[in-house]
Amino acid sequence: MIGVIVEGTSDEKVIREITHKLGVPAKIRRSRRGATIQSPRKTGSYVEDLLADCEKVVILKDSHCADPHEKERHLREKLEELGLPVEGDLHICMVVHAIESWLLADEAAIGAYLSSEVREIHSPENECKPEDVLDELFKRSGRVYLKGGEAPRELARRLRVEKVITKCPSFKKFKTLIE
């Protein structure tokens, strides 16, 4: 079993669908403090809890329009200060901007969910606020994209993994880490 620590409800829904789709048993913990993994100390307690039951733990963190390498370095330092070196069975996977970039990678999945044609987005990880891009696509179909709603789960359910791998290096890294 793999442990995954995520930031919010949409991340939890998407990762639950992706791990199911890949046939990877996962125990998922979500930050309760809002949109980001705010407390390295709390994250550290999640890591210790998950490592008791899981062969490895992946901390999945959004870069939120910042440099993902810098965000990862900062989180790595904080975890090491808590005595949790990021090595062996503990990994960090930075999602470039937000998990919605992974959802944007498959226009056919979005189109199937919205029952409309959606243009291809060639580099979804270049979209600083991918949730806003999704919301615009939803509005064209007379709907609203809600991160906490069912849309993230439904889009993830329809995702073609091979399509996301080709467009989102952060997804490819995540897939490699959990398999």
N, C-alpha and C positions, 0 to 999 in steps of 0.2 A: 504494500500500500504506500502511496505517495501522499505527503502532507503538502497542502498549498495554503499560503496566507495571502488573502486578497484585501483590497481596500474598501470596496463598497458592494451594494446589492447587485448592481449590474455585472460587476466583475464575478461575483459569486455565481450568478445564474449562467453566465457565459462559460466559465471554467467548468462548472458542473456538466454542462452539455458537451463541451469539448472532451473532457476526460472520459465521459460515457461513450462518445463517438469513437474515441481511440481505444476503448476497452481497457483503460487504466483505472484501477480502483483508487479512489482519492478521498481523503478526509480534508475538508475545506473549512478554514476558519476565516471569518471576516472581521475586519476592524470595526469596532462599535462606535468609534468617535467621529465618524463622518467620512469625507471623501478621500482622506489620505491616511497612510500608516503614520500616525502622528507621534506615537510614543515608542521609541526603540525598546524601552523597558517592557511595555506590554507585548510588543512583537517578540521580544526575547522569551517571555513566559509562554506565548503561543508556540514558539519553536521548541522549547523544552517539553511542553505537553505533547506536541505532535511527534517528536522524536521517540517518545516512549512507545508509540504504536506504529510508526512509519519507518520505512527504510531510508527515506530522505525527505527533506523539506525544501520547498521552493517558495521564496518570498516573491510575489508578483507585485511590482510597484509601477504605477504610472509616472511618466516624467512630467506631465502637465506643462507642456510648452517649454520646458527647461532642457538643458543638456542631459541626456540620459546617463552618460558616463559620469558626470559630476554628481548627479543624484545617487547613483549606485555607490560611488566612492564615499559619499557622506554617510549613507546608510551602513555601508561596510564598516566604516570607522566607529560609528555608534554601537554597532553590534559587538565589535571587537572590544570596545571599552567595557561592555557588559560580560565579557568572557565568552562570547560566542563567535569564534572565528569562522568566516565564511569559506569553508573548505570541506572536503569529504562529503558528508551527508547534508550539508546546508548550502543552499544556492540562492542567488538573487537573479531574477529575470526582470529587466526593465522593459515595460511596454512603452514604446515610443508614443508619447503624448497621452493616449488613453486607449482602453480596450476596444472602444468603438472603431479604432483604426483597423483592427482585425475584422470587424464586421463589414466595414466598407470595402474590404478586399474582394468580396464576392458579390458583384452586382446582380447576378442571377438569383442569389439567395434573397437579396433585398427585394428584387422585382417579384419573386414568387410570393413573398410575404405581403407585399403591397398590391399585388395583382396589377402591376404596371411595368413598363419597360424602364430600366435604369441604365444610364450611361456608365461606362467603365471608368473607374478611378484607378489610374495606373500606379500611383505611389501614395497609398493611403496614409503611410507614416509621415508624409510631408504635411498633412493637415494638422495644424496645431490644436484645433478643437474639433475632432472628428464627430463628436456628439452633435455639434451644430450643423455639420454637413448632413448627418443622418436626419436631423430634424427638418432641414430644408427639403430633403427627398420625401419625407413623410408628409410635409405640408402640401407638396405638389399632388399628393394622393388624398388630400383632405383629412389627414391624420396628424397626430402629434407624437413625436418620439419622447418617451419618458424613460429615463435611465432606471428608475425603480419599478417600471411596469413589466409587462410580459414580453415586449418587443425584443429586448436583448436575448432572452432565452429562445424565442422563436427564430430569430435570425441565426443564432448559434446552431440551432438544431438543423437549419438548412445549409449551413456553411459547407463548402467543399474544401477539405483540408489542403488538398494539393494546390488549390487556387490561392489560399492564404499564405502558404509557404513561399510561393513565388513572389509575393508582393510585400510581405512583412517579415524582415529578418528577425524581429523580436519574437514572432510566433514560432519561427523555425527553431530558435534557441529554446523556447519553452517546450516545444514538442520533444526536442532532443533530451532535455533535462528530465522529463517525466517518463520517457519510455525506457 
